Amino acid sequence: MIDLTDPDQIERSASQEMKILAYMKTGNTITGFEALNHFGCFRLPARIHKLKQDGHVIHKQMIEIDTHDGKSRVAEYWM
């Protein structure tokens, strides 16, 4: 079993879904950009959908972020 408090263990053995789940369980929020940078995940909404199907309660809000051409609205997820 993976120790969700051990980032090295998570990094070595977990799927993207498990990495994202562990990240959110420690109180972090995550956006698609962060999922790509931290976990190489291009399809965060699909990973979130699967986690919800597995029974995890995950919340979503739309936030505004600064981009190189102004501002953009993106989904932010948390537990």
PAROTI-326850 format. One line per field, with one value per residue (C-alpha): x, y, z; chain; residue number from 0. Coordinates in Angstrom, 3 decimals, padded with zeros to 6 digits, always signed. Layout:
N
u c(X;...) .
v c(Y;...) .
w c(Z;...) .
c c(A;...) .
k c(NUM;...) .
This chain:
79
u c(+000.000;+001.193;+001.857;+000.035;+002.202;+005.461;+005.959;+008.883;+006.815;+003.925;+006.210;+007.762;+004.698;+001.449;-000.637;-001.514;-004.855;-003.215;-000.659;-003.398;-005.486;-002.553;-001.732;-005.286;-005.556;-002.714;-004.841;-003.589;-005.770;-004.940;-005.517;-004.848;-001.626;-000.379;-001.368;+000.671;+003.692;+003.676;+002.429;+002.602;-001.194;-002.740;-006.350;-007.039;-010.851;-010.769;-008.651;-011.009;-014.037;-012.560;-011.719;-015.305;-016.608;-014.431;-016.298;-013.989;-015.660;-013.911;-015.008;-014.515;-014.551;-013.625;-010.791;-009.072;-005.333;-002.809;-001.420;+001.080;-001.820;-003.919;-006.257;-007.877;-010.513;-009.583;-011.063;-009.501;-010.174;-009.829;-011.066) .
v c(+000.000;+003.506;+005.878;+009.044;+011.136;+010.067;+012.107;+009.930;+006.764;+008.378;+009.574;+006.138;+003.953;+005.828;+006.518;+010.084;+009.678;+008.538;+011.343;+013.932;+012.400;+012.409;+016.005;+017.168;+015.119;+017.158;+020.308;+021.499;+022.830;+021.913;+023.372;+021.814;+023.802;+022.553;+018.967;+019.186;+020.700;+018.437;+015.129;+015.294;+015.106;+016.671;+015.682;+016.733;+016.812;+013.143;+012.204;+014.147;+012.462;+009.014;+009.924;+011.103;+007.845;+006.040;+007.880;+010.790;+014.115;+016.741;+020.357;+022.709;+026.442;+028.647;+031.062;+033.794;+033.517;+035.817;+034.634;+036.101;+037.648;+038.855;+036.812;+033.427;+031.452;+027.910;+025.188;+024.692;+021.443;+020.566;+018.127) .
w c(+000.000;-000.841;+002.054;+000.932;+003.242;+001.553;-001.673;-002.805;-002.488;-004.340;-007.132;-007.612;-007.609;-008.147;-011.202;-012.132;-010.383;-007.163;-007.323;-007.829;-005.052;-002.625;-003.572;-002.872;+000.339;+001.808;+001.435;-001.943;-004.727;-008.309;-011.774;-015.155;-015.479;-012.096;-012.944;-016.137;-014.383;-011.318;-012.711;-016.516;-016.649;-019.754;-018.900;-015.318;-015.742;-016.822;-013.790;-011.488;-013.063;-012.391;-008.800;-008.275;-009.747;-007.205;-004.428;-003.623;-002.863;-004.963;-005.293;-008.233;-008.718;-011.627;-010.873;-012.832;-013.416;-015.036;-018.374;-020.797;-022.799;-019.894;-017.741;-018.173;-016.249;-015.259;-013.055;-009.632;-007.741;-004.052;-001.436) .
c c(A;A;A;A;A;A;A;A;A;A;A;A;A;A;A;A;A;A;A;A;A;A;A;A;A;A;A;A;A;A;A;A;A;A;A;A;A;A;A;A;A;A;A;A;A;A;A;A;A;A;A;A;A;A;A;A;A;A;A;A;A;A;A;A;A;A;A;A;A;A;A;A;A;A;A;A;A;A;A) .
k c(0;1;2;3;4;5;6;7;8;9;10;11;12;13;14;15;16;17;18;19;20;21;22;23;24;25;26;27;28;29;30;31;32;33;34;35;36;37;38;39;40;41;42;43;44;45;46;47;48;49;50;51;52;53;54;55;56;57;58;59;60;61;62;63;64;65;66;67;68;69;70;71;72;73;74;75;76;77;78) .
